[in-house]
Amino acid sequence: MSLKGIELQIAIPKTFDAGKVVEQQQQHITNQQMHANEALKREVERQQTIVNETEGLMNIDGDEEKKREQEREEQQRKKKLELAKKKAKHPFKGNFVDFSG
């Protein structure tokens, strides 16, 4: 299959155009990969900081748990005081039994 001069005049510039298009596509793919890598790095850094923040929140949860425990102890102490008051002897109730009746 031989090419004539006119056909070469059309084919050669088209190969240059095709080469430029392929080069642009390769650059586009390279740029996309670079952007994906940068996005991945940012995501990893964000996740690392989130872990650090949640560790701080775990300490807060511990403080809240201590507060709840103190409140429970306070409520138990109040209940014990109320029971003690109920068990205390009344000045005249139950001290004298009248059998004369």
C-alpha positions in Angstrom: 0.0 0.0 0.0 1.8 3.1 -1.2 0.8 6.6 -0.2 0.6 9.3 -2.7 2.0 12.8 -2.1 -1.4 14.3 -1.5 -2.2 11.7 1.0 1.0 12.3 2.8 0.2 16.0 3.0 -3.0 15.1 4.9 -1.6 12.2 7.0 1.6 13.8 8.4 -0.1 16.8 10.0 -2.8 14.6 11.4 -0.2 12.4 13.1 1.2 15.5 14.8 -2.3 16.5 15.9 -2.9 13.0 17.2 0.4 13.0 19.1 -0.5 16.3 20.7 -3.9 14.9 21.8 -2.3 11.8 23.3 0.3 14.0 25.1 -2.5 16.1 26.5 -4.4 13.1 27.7 -1.3 11.7 29.4 -0.7 15.1 31.1 -4.4 15.2 32.2 -4.1 11.7 33.7 -0.9 12.7 35.5 -2.6 15.8 36.9 -5.6 13.7 38.1 -3.3 11.3 39.9 -1.4 14.2 41.6 -4.7 15.7 42.7 -5.9 12.3 44.0 -2.7 11.9 45.9 -3.1 15.4 47.5 -6.7 14.7 48.4 -5.6 11.4 50.0 -2.9 13.1 52.0 -5.4 15.7 53.2 -7.9 13.0 54.2 -5.2 11.1 56.1 -4.2 14.3 58.0 -7.8 15.0 58.7 -8.4 11.6 60.1 -5.3 11.8 62.2 -6.5 15.0 63.8 -10.0 13.6 64.3 -8.4 10.7 66.3 -6.6 13.2 68.5 -9.8 15.2 69.0 -11.7 12.2 70.1 -9.0 11.2 72.6 -9.7 14.6 74.2 -13.4 13.9 74.1 -12.8 10.6 75.9 -11.3 12.5 78.8 -14.4 14.7 78.9 -16.5 11.5 79.0 -14.5 10.4 82.0 -15.1 13.7 83.7 -18.8 13.4 83.1 -18.8 9.8 84.4 -17.1 11.0 87.6 -19.7 13.7 87.9 -22.5 11.1 87.5 -20.9 8.9 90.0 -20.7 11.8 92.5 -24.4 12.6 91.9 -25.3 9.0 92.5 -23.4 9.0 95.8 -25.1 12.2 96.8 -28.5 10.8 96.1 -27.7 7.6 98.1 -26.5 9.7 101.0 -29.7 11.8 100.9 -31.8 8.6 100.8 -29.9 7.2 103.8 -30.5 10.5 105.7 -34.2 10.3 104.9 -34.4 6.7 106.1 -32.6 7.6 109.3 -35.1 10.4 109.9 -38.0 8.0 109.4 -36.5 5.5 111.7 -35.9 8.1 114.5 -38.2 7.7 117.5 -41.1 10.1 117.7 -41.4 11.9 121.0 -44.7 10.4 122.1 -45.8 7.9 119.4 -45.1 4.3 120.3 -43.6 5.1 123.7 -46.7 4.3 125.8 -49.2 1.6 125.3 -52.6 2.0 127.1 -53.9 -1.3 128.2 -56.9 0.0 130.0 -59.4 -0.2 127.5 
